[in-house]
Amino acid sequence: MSVTSGTHIVMASVITVMTRVGQPSHSANHDKRFTGRSIGIAQASTGQGPLAAEFLLHWWTAPAFGGCDLTSLGLAEPQLMAHMVTGFMSIAEYHSFPDDLGYDHDFRHLIHTWRPPGHTL
């Protein structure tokens, strides 16, 4: 995929999300779709898995995992970056955490997969 088409994917995601801002809430359904897809990416054994896991774990509990290095997001492929843009907006707009959405077990699995042995909350 070219950089130009990747940029278009990210921009289309930003436009879609921005048109949603200020509209009535659709409860946690959007957050659950975003979170479920993100967990799938984070659990994959691809180069994008660790990036997605970092994004999710920093959302879940930033104090335990340190701050999110936003410069590392530049390593994300355009589709993942667009997904993260949607995630940023969803998190900011709906104030949900993974625990609220029923993903506690999945996030603990991400810790086991992507963090050094012995790392706990």
Secondary structure by P-SEA (a helix, b strand, c coil): ccaaaaaaaaaaaaaaaaaacccccccaaaaaaaaaaaaaaaaccccaaaaaaaaaaaaacccccccccccccccccaaaaaaaaaaaaaaaacccccccccaaaaaaaaaaccccccccc
